[in-house]
Amino acid sequence: PLADDKMVISTGIGSKKGRAVIAREMEMAETQLSIMAMVDAPANMKRPQHLAAWAKSSGKAHGYKVKVLDKKACEKEGLGALLAVNRGSEDEARFIIMEYKGKGVPKKTGPIVIIGKGITFDTGGVSIKPSTNLHLMKSDMGGAAATFGAMEAAARLQLPVHLIGIVPSTDNSVDALSYKPSDVVTGHSGKTIEIIDTDAEGRLVMSDGLSYATKYFKPEVLIDIATLTGSAVRTFGYECAAIMSKNEELVSSFRAAGDACGERVWPLPVWDEYMAGLNSDVADIKNYSGRPVNGAIDAFKFLEFFTEDHPAFIHFDIAGVAIKAGPYAKDRQATGFGMRLFVEWLEQR
């Protein structure tokens, strides 16, 4: 108390702990603003090669490894689902692999792997979308942005984790060469996929990412994140992301992390009975059940099929939270959802 009964409130800025908190937040904010700008960018200014360039630049600046597979390398690797979606595009696909390994990581522990959907624009393909709000499909790489953000933030904060990010990237366009409903494609896993709906393309490119991750990295935790389904939006609106996993401990830990950082998530059921809608007469699996219900769960069951029954697989559908109405945009703006959630979860571990 002062003589005139006024109070002096210390912000803690001058303390060592206070300076550390501010420095951490500055690192996080710079990365989040960068990925938000990426999501907000027009589709013709963020093609797959631009996403790859962003990752290379970030990796060089912040000390993590980046490897990019071009179309020829994707063909050699057998990334058939990604290449099928890419057939209608004027831009070749890119498959981006990033790796950060902090100090103090146990040698016998597998990495945490995040696969982010990198569809730079989604017309729906031959199963074309309605024109209403089609311009917002420039945001269909929100999962890629979250993955990029988590990688850069982990490196900038020097977290003691082994983190791998994978972004399969292409647009989904309409052309004489576009893949079509009834096509059967073979993905990286060697499993065949009957195409029912070309607008269910995100799960296709991520199936190759999941297969690649399980083959080469033996992950301790396997994560994917995507602006995947209108079903998730109709279920939860714009307040939280949908999460799905058979690992209840993993679900609980992400719910706690989401509550702590303000990026909330809520689970949907993942019972095997939902798999029946994806059974195919001509392939190992359909990419879409054709049912107008439980679409977000269908997508999870499809992705789960390519995880080799990984015991710690979790799926995030961020379709309702990657872009939102806000104070700084006349239409909608990117949120950067996912980056802070992953960093909070990593730090809580």
Rosetta blueprint (number, residue, H / E / L):
1 P L
2 L L
3 A L
4 D L
5 D L
6 K L
7 M L
8 V L
9 I L
10 S L
11 T L
12 G L
13 I L
14 G L
15 S L
16 K H
17 K H
18 G H
19 R H
20 A H
21 V H
22 I H
23 A H
24 R H
25 E H
26 M H
27 E H
28 M H
29 A H
30 E H
31 T H
32 Q H
33 L H
34 S H
35 I H
36 M H
37 A H
38 M H
39 V H
40 D H
41 A L
42 P L
43 A H
44 N H
45 M H
46 K L
47 R L
48 P H
49 Q H
50 H H
51 L H
52 A H
53 A H
54 W H
55 A H
56 K H
57 S H
58 S H
59 G H
60 K H
61 A H
62 H H
63 G L
64 Y L
65 K E
66 V E
67 K E
68 V E
69 L E
70 D L
71 K H
72 K H
73 A H
74 C H
75 E H
76 K H
77 E H
78 G L
79 L L
80 G H
81 A H
82 L H
83 L H
84 A H
85 V H
86 N H
87 R L
88 G L
89 S L
90 E L
91 D L
92 E L
93 A L
94 R E
95 F E
96 I E
97 I E
98 M E
99 E E
100 Y E
101 K E
102 G L
103 K L
104 G L
105 V L
106 P L
107 K L
108 K L
109 T L
110 G L
111 P L
112 I E
113 V E
114 I E
115 I E
116 G E
117 K L
118 G E
119 I E
120 T E
121 F E
122 D E
123 T L
124 G L
125 G L
126 V L
127 S L
128 I L
129 K L
130 P L
131 S L
132 T L
133 N L
134 L H
135 H H
136 L H
137 M H
138 K H
139 S H
140 D L
141 M L
142 G H
143 G H
144 A H
145 A H
146 A H
147 T H
148 F H
149 G H
150 A H
151 M H
152 E H
153 A H
154 A H
155 A H
156 R H
157 L L
158 Q L
159 L L
160 P L
161 V L
162 H E
163 L E
164 I E
165 G E
166 I E
167 V E
168 P E
169 S E
170 T E
171 D E
172 N E
173 S L
174 V L
175 D L
176 A L
177 L L
178 S L
179 Y L
180 K L
181 P L
182 S L
183 D L
184 V E
185 V E
186 T E
187 G L
188 H L
189 S L
190 G L
191 K L
192 T E
193 I E
194 E E
195 I L
196 I L
197 D L
198 T L
199 D L
200 A L
201 E L
202 G H
203 R H
204 L H
205 V H
206 M H
207 S H
208 D H
209 G H
210 L H
211 S H
212 Y H
213 A H
214 T H
215 K H
216 Y H
217 F L
218 K L
219 P L
220 E L
221 V E
222 L E
223 I E
224 D E
225 I E
226 A E
227 T L
228 L L
229 T L
230 G H
231 S H
232 A H
233 V H
234 R H
235 T H
236 F H
237 G L
238 Y L
239 E L
240 C L
241 A E
242 A E
243 I E
244 M E
245 S L
246 K L
247 N L
248 E H
249 E H
250 L H
251 V H
252 S H
253 S H
254 F H
255 R H
256 A H
257 A H
258 G H
259 D H
260 A H
261 C H
262 G L
263 E L
264 R L
265 V E
266 W E
267 P E
268 L L
269 P L
270 V L
271 W L
272 D H
273 E H
274 Y H
275 M H
276 A H
277 G H
278 L H
279 N L
280 S L
281 D L
282 V L
283 A L
284 D L
285 I E
286 K E
287 N L
288 Y L
289 S L
290 G L
291 R L
292 P L
293 V L
294 N L
295 G H
296 A H
297 I H
298 D H
299 A H
300 F H
301 K H
302 F H
303 L H
304 E H
305 F L
306 F L
307 T L
308 E L
309 D L
310 H L
311 P L
312 A L
313 F E
314 I E
315 H E
316 F E
317 D E
318 I L
319 A L
320 G L
321 V L
322 A L
323 I E
324 K E
325 A L
326 G L
327 P L
328 Y L
329 A L
330 K L
331 D L
332 R L
333 Q E
334 A E
335 T L
336 G L
337 F L
338 G L
339 M H
340 R H
341 L H
342 F H
343 V H
344 E H
345 W H
346 L H
347 E H
348 Q H
349 R L
